[in-house]
Amino acid sequence: MLIKSKFLGDAGWKDLAAKNKLKDPGLAKSLERLKRTGDEAYDEQARALEEVVKLIAVVKKDKTATAAPAVVKYVGEMQGDAEAALRDVAKARAEHDKAMKAKAEADKAAAKKASEQEDEEDEDVESPELLTTKLKPLLKLVAKGETMHALLAKSGKQVVVMLSRKPIPPARRKLLAEQLGGGSTKYYPGTCGLEAGATTFALKAEVAGMSKLVKTAVLEQTGLRLNKIKCRGEDGDDHDDDDDTPVADAKVPEAAGAGGRPGDRAEPLTAAPGGAQAAPAPAAPGDLIGSPPPAVAPIDDASTMPDEVVAEDICNKQLAILKGWETALTVFATTMTSSADAEASPDLQGVVLKHVREKVVGELIKRTPMAAEVKGLADAIDGELQRASAAQASATLRDFVNRYTRMIGQLVQTTMDKKAGFVEAVRKRREAAGVDLPSSGGGRAGGKKPAGRVEVNPKSLEDWTAMRLALMDTLTALKATLAASSSEKLLRVLTETWIRQGTTGTSAGQPIAAVIIIRLNPDYSVKNAHLQASGGQKLAEELLKESPSGVDVYGLKARKRILHYDEHDVPQATLELDAANKDVTAPALQTPKYTELKKRVLGRGLPPTTTITGD
């Protein structure tokens, strides 16, 4: 940010302070730091300006300063300009964030449009793949709620299915006829969408007996097993469970071009939400980490899992996330306690608590509005977190780790205590909606509603739909969080926080901030790295244990000093980076070789290294 005010320059204040024999509380250093901030380093600018305002208040209390009219006037102008600059920074940051958000949304929309255009272009090409490999992603989109144009062809007991985003031209009928191998062929145009958990073909013809044939056709064409099919036509509804014709023996084509490989098992696409299809058993709490995947992994996240299994999996994923964090805390404590026990700070603990809230349990407690069942579980976990976080910050690292370990344990206990009630509430909501029952009116399934069955009404079905979406959304988010919650990744979070908050002694009475020093060879490869922080050697050893193939020191979110050496092992350039890898190099170090080093490092990054030491 280019500060245009002459009163916010360090030179003018230094001259004034010297001329009037003022004791500088550090205002000159703050003004110099402000001058060095980058144009878009809004947080650093705001911090520097806030510090300037605070120090101005200190100067105004100095009797020597208040006795000099020139000083009073100068300091008043400086304060006004600093407060105005603070407002400008806040406005610039808001505009920048808004512009970046708009750009991200525009890029996402453009990418989606390009992808859809590419898919549509593929659909325009006459190819047998339209009935195999290109049919598969369209069926998955239907399972997510999109509606497609459909064209079915039937010859005897054999059916071929085609889907498209655009209306299907009559010329495509030739491709379907060829797939059937000739003979008398009847065509069924219409649409394909998702209705009450069933993949539904709405066709302009009589559809009696079609659902089973469609299920077999999709299995043979793509290898996908649609677990609930309905065809709706001029003669009413036809369900895949209207008769006892088995489809389990349908063969998946062996040719790769037909959508499968020899020996492949058919993939499930959709399932009756209440449990019509068996689902992988949820992991026990003791086996949450490192458990093997199911033999046939469901696609589209939880779309094939019954509601109760999704609810159980949500709890199990939450427990696994907490277990990863507990392990990371234990490793960090074992690594650091012996040499840095008394150096835990409230700042360190505040950052860790923020991470626990946002990452470890945040995917549950931040998801509002949501279904009442999910919200009940989230409120219980959030309440436990609030009680645990109300305690005062500990004075030592050992106490800090012990307190957070107890907090994690309490969150685990709360999750396990609420699990059975959560699953039961989900089951009751599903049963109240009656989504497991076939339609009771119209078509071949007509007749009276069987005794003892729950009558479906719009409100209960709407509530179930909201719950199902909340369950699916929450589980998807928890899976992503679990993937980022290994003890290795969480140990990196703790290490980064420790270095960012740490110091390595003092110089002229001022603390020296901890830093990661990275030394580069003449060809810009990493010579070595050094963690200049309390307990740095132990941290370095632990990071290497977790990443024996090399530690990504450039990716660590902490301050860095990068030194480029020549062939005589003499440093030629220095690049200083903050925790976000933004350039904060002092002007005195900004030489032509620095410019080359900055361009190279910020443009390409740095590779991992196995040569890493510490204090």
Order of alpha helices (4+ residues) and beta strands (2+ residues): alpha-alpha-alpha-alpha-alpha-alpha-beta-beta-alpha-beta-beta-alpha-beta-beta-beta-beta-alpha-alpha-alpha-alpha-alpha-alpha-alpha-beta-beta-beta-beta-alpha-beta-beta-alpha-beta
